[in-house]
Amino acid sequence: MTADNEVIRINRRIEIRVLDTGESYWSRVEAIDNGALIVAAPMKHGTPVWAPRGTKVRVDIPHEGKRYSFRASVLKVAQGDLSTWTISYP
């Protein structure tokens, strides 16, 4: 089995699927902080996608020909030079 720190790390590309709508977005991990992943806000047509706190998502992480996934919730959305989503991490 692969250690989490090999699969989930800064700059790793991830796919986020919003469970309510089925929409999928590519993003990347910006930071890992106290059981949460801080990821670049997904973009749609050049604009950051916003999700209300509590939005349920599935995170898929491609790694060495496999896909690791888990369900999570959006904890926070922050706007700035780099807009981010903070999502729970099991």
Residue pairs with C-beta under 8 A, 6 or more apart in sequence:
2 63
2 64
2 68
6 63
7 61
7 63
7 68
8 29
8 32
8 37
8 61
8 89
9 29
9 32
10 29
10 30
10 31
10 32
11 28
11 29
12 28
12 29
12 61
12 63
13 26
13 27
13 28
13 62
14 26
14 27
14 28
14 29
14 37
14 39
14 59
14 60
14 61
15 24
15 25
15 26
15 27
15 59
15 60
15 61
15 62
16 24
16 25
16 26
16 27
16 39
16 42
16 57
16 58
16 59
16 60
16 85
16 87
17 23
17 24
17 25
17 57
17 58
17 59
17 60
18 24
18 25
18 51
18 55
18 56
18 57
19 56
19 57
19 58
19 71
20 55
20 56
25 42
25 43
25 44
25 49
26 42
27 39
27 40
27 41
27 42
27 85
28 39
28 40
29 37
29 38
29 39
30 38
30 39
30 40
30 82
30 84
31 37
31 38
32 38
32 89
33 86
35 88
35 89
36 75
36 86
36 87
36 88
36 89
37 59
37 72
37 86
37 87
37 89
38 84
38 85
38 86
39 84
39 85
39 86
39 87
40 82
40 83
40 84
41 48
41 49
41 50
41 77
41 82
41 83
41 84
41 85
42 48
42 49
42 85
43 49
48 79
48 83
50 77
51 57
51 74
51 77
51 85
52 74
53 74
53 75
53 76
53 77
54 73
54 74
55 73
55 74
56 71
56 72
56 73
57 71
57 72
57 73
57 74
57 87
58 69
58 70
58 71
58 72
59 69
59 70
59 71
59 72
59 87
60 67
60 68
60 69
61 67
61 68
61 69
70 89
70 90
72 87
72 88
72 89
72 90
73 87
73 88
74 85
74 86
74 87
75 86
75 87
75 88
76 85
76 86
77 83
77 84
77 85
77 86
78 84
78 86
